[in-house]
Amino acid sequence: MSQDPLTTLLRLRRSAADEAHRALAECLRAEGDAAAAVTAIEAAIERETAAATSLTTGDAEVEAFGAWLRRILPKREAAHAAAANAAAGSTRARILLGAAQAAVRAVEETQAKRAAAAHAEAQRKAQGEIDEVAQRSNCG
């Protein structure tokens, strides 16, 4: 006897949903890493700004801070862009996971409807047989 195509489809859809779940987890990890990079750069800028604006800071330190700041600002922008891209990736992954889960539910519902229809047909047949036996009993 061959396997029910819906069972095969359900297995494939569940596999796709599992893969979508793993992809979302990876996107969330990347999003967290990107957010941590932004936080680290922002903290470094805050720390270095505080040091450079201290009353005890000399001109050489202020100039060094200015040079450092010119180098770090593009890195901060890149980190913000990476965080935004990671967040967008997480959003896409959530959407794909939702679609994959909906596809699983659709197959499960189709299987349930098919099983209910088969059960109703079996009951109808059984009732028909009972009615037939009852009718024969009444005739004779």
Buried (B, 14 or more C-beta within 10 A) or exposed (E): EEEEEBEEBBEEBBEBBEEBBEBBEEBBEBBEEBBEBBEEBEEBBEEBEEEBEEEEBEEEBEEBBEEBBEEBEEEBEEBBEBBEEBBEBBEEBBEBBEEBBEBBEEBBEEBEEEEEEEEEEEEEEEEEEEEEEEEEEEEE
